[in-house]
Amino acid sequence: MRFSEVWKTSFKAIGKNKRRSFLTMIGLIIGVSSVITVFSIGRAFENYASEFIGLDQFDNSVGYTFTPTDKTFTESGLDAFTEEDLNRLESISGVESVEYFNNSQNGARYADEVFDDATNDGRGNSFKLLKDEGSPVVYGRPIRSSDYYNENPVVVIDQTAAKSLKKEQPEALIGQSVKVGGHLFEVVGIMKDRETGGIIGTQENYVMAEVPINVFENYFDSEDHSMVQVKMKSNANIKSVSKEAENTLKKYGSWKDFGSYRAEDLAGQVDQLRMLLTSITLLISVIGGISLFISGIGVMNMIYISVSERTKEIGVRRAMGGTKGNIMTQFLLEGISLTLVGGTIGYLIAMLLGFVISMFTPLSVRPDLFTVTLAFGLSVVIGIVFSWLPAKSAAKKDIVSLLR
């Protein structure tokens, strides 16, 4: 008998007992849909975290900080890292460059400053430094690239900052000057407050003002001299070079007698966070997979019942020349067909759940090619594993006893 004919016969056998087949598939549908949904959510969350935290933007840079033992060191205004310290670090084999830390995320630069006349509203004081077009505004105009090229001392502030500067009619600030660190900036626009209700808060969520980057750097130092970034060469062993750089600072650092130097292992933190996200996803997926095991037992039970109900059919096929392999293939295909139908329904439900979750969360839950393969792979494996014993028992039955 041709394989296609055997396959058609398998679907016909499933269709003869629609209610029993559907009840058997329920566990598989729940299992596949839950595993795919949880796995898709986990991957979506990992992508979300990678985008906003910058997991995929690690450029072989390791940060180093200095912690003074005496608070008066910080109050004295001394730089924690001197040019001599930077030169020592640059001379280490495997180091590509060394620079003072600049607060940047996803290609954007940020700095902390305050408006001199603003009341404290309990928020962070994050200024976004721009070269190009700024955020859309409610009043006035946004920062433009021409502001950068002309070095215009202009600023766009958010609505909360505007209210703290001018409680009555904050929009009247447009065209007026405000002081930032003793320097005058013209308010050219008022933008909406940033949304801070996301799963992960980043520097972007706390931006209260936008200014041209070159104007800001003319007035303030946007570099943080309490921390340096050491960028390793692409072929360098980051762990060993990082350790050598830390030891160099501890031995020859300008302020080694006044505090301690410590490496911020960004690479290790990235790997640990990746492993944590992946482990959580796999753990929840395994829990969801328990229902798949239970549904597999249901498939096995159904195939055993089908074998017992079709004893004479098996005997007739054997008497007419059907081999043990034909009989075994028949029932294996019935189990696989049953699980494939259940897996397809479960996958469609998972896609629907992913669409609903994406509507109400910042996550983009979209089952990809891997999850499609996972869904149908699980279905086939369950069909084979749990149909094997019933199919084997049907093939081993004696022809004479079958025809009695």
N, C-alpha and C positions, 0 to 999 in steps of 0.2 A: 504493500500500500504506500502510495506517495505521501511525503511529509505534509503537503498541503491538505490532503484528504484527512489525515490524522488530526491536523490542527482544526479543521472544520468540525470533525466529529467531537472534538474536545469542547468546542463552544456550544454545540448542540446539546451535549450532556449537561453542561452547566445551565443552559436555558430551560431544560426540562424541570429543574427544581429551583425556580427563580427565588422563592422565598428563602429556602435554605442557603442558597448561594449568597444572597444579599446579607443575611444575618452573619454568615461566615466572614464576609468582606468588611463588616463594620469595624472590627478590631484593626484590620489592616489599614483601612481608610483613616481611622483616628491616629494610628501609629505613624503612618507616612506623613500625614498632614502636620502632625505635631513636630516630628523630627525636622522636616523641611522648613517649617515656619520658624522654629527655634534657631536652626542653623542659619537661616537667612537673616534673622534679627541679629544674631551674633556677628555675622560678617558685616552687616550694615553698621552696627555700632563700632566695629573696629575701623571701618572706613571713615565714619564720622569722627572718631577720635584721632585717626591719622591726619585728617584734613585740618582739624582745629588745633590739635596739640603740635602737629608738625612731625609725626613719627616718620613720615616718608621723606623728610627734608634734612635728615641728619647728614652733615657734610664733613664727617671725620673731625669735628671740633670738640675739644674738651675744655670745660671751664675750670678756672682756679680762683678760689676766694681766700681772703686774708681775714682772720678773726683776731682782733687785738685783745689782749688780756686786761687792758686798762681802758675805760670809757673815754678818758681824756684824749686818747689818740684820735678818736673819731672827731671829737670837738675841736681838735687842733687844725683840722682841714688838710692834713697830710694825705698824699696819695698812697694807697695801700701797695701799689705796684709802681716802681720807678722805671724810667727808660733803661736803666742798667739791668733790671730784672727781665725786661722784655728781650734785651739783647742776649742775655744768657740763655733764655728759653729758645730763641731762634737758632742758636748755635748747636742745639741738640740734633743728632742725626735722626732723620725721620720727620722733623718738624718742617712744615711748609711756610707757615706765617704765624705771627703773634700780634694781637691787637687788643685794645681795651674793649670791654663788653659794650655792645650797643643793643638796645632793646628793640628787637625786630622779630616779627612773626609773619610767615607767609609773604615775605618780601616787603612788608610795611614796617616803617620805623615809628617808635613811640618814645615819649619822654614824660617825666612827671614834673608838673609845675602847677601853680595855683594863681587864681585871680586875687590881686591884693585886696580888693574891696568886696569880695564875695563872702557871704556867710557860709560856714561849714555845713554842708548838707549830708555829711556822713559817707559820701562816695569817694572812690579813688580819684586821683587828679591826672588822668591820662590824656596827653595831647598827642594827636596823630600828626606826623610830619609828612608833608606832601610835596611832590614835584608836579603832579598832574591834577586833573579834575577831582574835586572833593565830593562829599556826600550831597544828595539832594537836600534842599532847604525848604522850610515853611515860609520864611520871610527873607527878603533880600536875595542874595546870590551865593553860589558856592565858591570855594577856592578854585581858581583857574590856573592853568599852566603859565599864563602871562604874569601872575603874581609872583611865581617862582623866578622867572627870567628877569623881571623888573625889580625883584627884591622888595615887593610891597609889604609893609608891616601890617598885614591884615589877619583877621581871625574869624572863624565861624564857630559859634558856640551852640550847645544844645539848649533845649527849652528850660530844663531845670536850672542850669547855670545862669540863663538869662533872667529867670525869676529871682534868683538869689542876688543878682546885681541890681535889678530894678523890678521890685515886686509889682508895681502898678505899671501896666502897659509895657511888658518886657520887649515887645516888638519895636518900641521907640528907641531901643539901643542901636538900631541900624544907622550907621553913619557916625556914631559916637565912638570915643576912644575909651579903652579900659586898660588898666595896668596889670601887667604880668611880670612879677619879679622886678618891679620898678620901671619897666619899659612899657611904652604906649603902643597899643595895637588898635587899629580901627576895626570895629565890628561890621562886617559886610553881609553876614547872614546868620540866621538862626535855624538849626536843623532839629529833627526829632531826636528824642532820647534813644539811646541804643537799647535793644531788647536784651535783658539779662536772664531770661527764663529758660535758656537752653540746658541741655544735659551737662555740657562742659563749658565753664566760663573761661574766656580768653581775654587778652589785653584789649581786643577790639570791642568787647562787650562793655568796657568801662571808659570808652573815649567820650570826653566832655567838650573837646575843642579840636579844631583843625587849623594848622598854620603852615605856610610854606617852610620847607625844611631848611633852606639856606638862611632865611630871616631868623629862624629860631636859633640856628647855630652861630649866627653873628652875635646874638645876645647871651646865649647860654651854651654850656658844654653838654652835649647830648650823650657823651660817653661816660660810662661808669668806671671810675678808676679804682673801685674796690674789687673789681673782677676782671680777669683777662681771659680771652679765648685763644686757645692754641689749636691751630688747624694742622692735622697730620697729613702726610703725603698718602696718596691712594694705595701705595704698596707697603705702607708701614704697618707694623704690628701695634695697633692702637693701645692695647693693654700695657705692653712693655714700655713704649715711648711715654705713655701717660705717667707710668710709675717713675720713670727716670726724671721727667719734668718735675714731678712732685718732690722727689728727693733733692733735686737741684735747688728748688726754692727753700726747702727746709735747711739745706746746708749753706747756701750762699745768698738767700733772700735778704733784701735791704733791711727788713724789719723782723728778722727771725728771732731776735731776742725780745720782741715786744708782742708776740702773738704766734698764731699757728696758721700754716698754709694747708689747704685741703682741695683735692680735685673733685669736681662735680662730674661723676661718671655718666655722661649723657648717653653714651652707647649702651652701657649696662642698664640704665633706666628705660631706654627705648625697648631693649630686648625683654626686660622684665615685664613691661606693660603689655607688649605683644603676647608674651607667654600667658599672662594673666587673662587677657581677653579671649585667647584661643582656648585656654583650659576651662573657663566658665562656659563657653559655647559647647565644648565637647561634653562637659559634665551634664549639662541640661539635656543635650541630645541623647546621651546614654540613658538618662531617666525616661525620656520619651520613647526610647527604643524598647523599653520593657513591654509596652503594649504590642510592639511588633512580634515579640517572642510569643506572647499570649495568642495573638492572631494566627501565628504559625501553627500552634497546637490545634486551633480550630480548623485550619486547612487540612492538617493531617487527619483529624477526626472525620471530616467530610469525605476525604478520599477513601478512608477505610470503609465508611458507610456505602459509598458508591461501589466499591469493589464487592462488598457482600450482596448488594442489590442486583448486581449484574453478573452473577456467577455463571448463568447459562450462556450469556453473551460471550463471556471470555472462553467458555468451553467450545462453543460453536466456532469461534475465530481460530482457536488452536486446532480444532479438528479439520478446518479448511486450509491449514498450512501456515497459520500465523505463528511466528516464533515468539520465544520468551521476550526477546528484545522489542518486538512490535507491541506486545501487551504492556511492557514496562514504559515504553515511549508514550503510549496512549494516556496512561494515568499521570505520568510526569507532566505531559503537556496540559492536562486538565488542571493540575495544581498551578502550573505556571500561568496559564490563561486566567485563572481565577485571581491570582495575586497581581497580575498585570492590570486587569480591569480595576481592582481595588486601589492599586498604586496610582493609576491615572486619575481616578476620582480624588484620591487624597492629595495629589499634586495640584489639581485644579482648586481644591479648597484652600491649600496653602497659598496659592497665588492670590486668591480673593482676600485671605486674611492679611497677606503682605500689603495689598493695596489699601485696605482699611487702616492698618497701622501707620502706613506712610502718610495718610491723610491727617492723622491726629498727632503725629510726632515729627521731629526734625529728621528722623531716620528715613533713608531710601531703601525700603525692604523690597528687593526685586530678586526672585529666584533666578540664578544664572545657569550657565551650561553645566557647571559642576553639580548643582542641586538637582537639575534634571537627570543627570547621569546617576546621582545618588538615589533618587526616587525609584527609577526603573531598575537600577542595579539591586537595591534592597528587595524589590518585588520579585525579581527573577531568582535571587538567592533563597528567599523564603520559600518560593514555589518549589525549587529543586530540593532544598534540605528537608522540608517537611512533607514532601510528596514521595520521597525516595523509598522509605520503608513500606508504605502502602502499595506503591507500584511494584516493588520487589516481591512482596508477599503475593500479589496477584499473578505475577509472572511465574512463580514457583509452584503454583497449584497444579495438581495432577489432572490430566485431561479426563480420565475415567470418572474421578470423583466430581469433576465439574459438570459432566453430562448426566449424572444420575438424577 
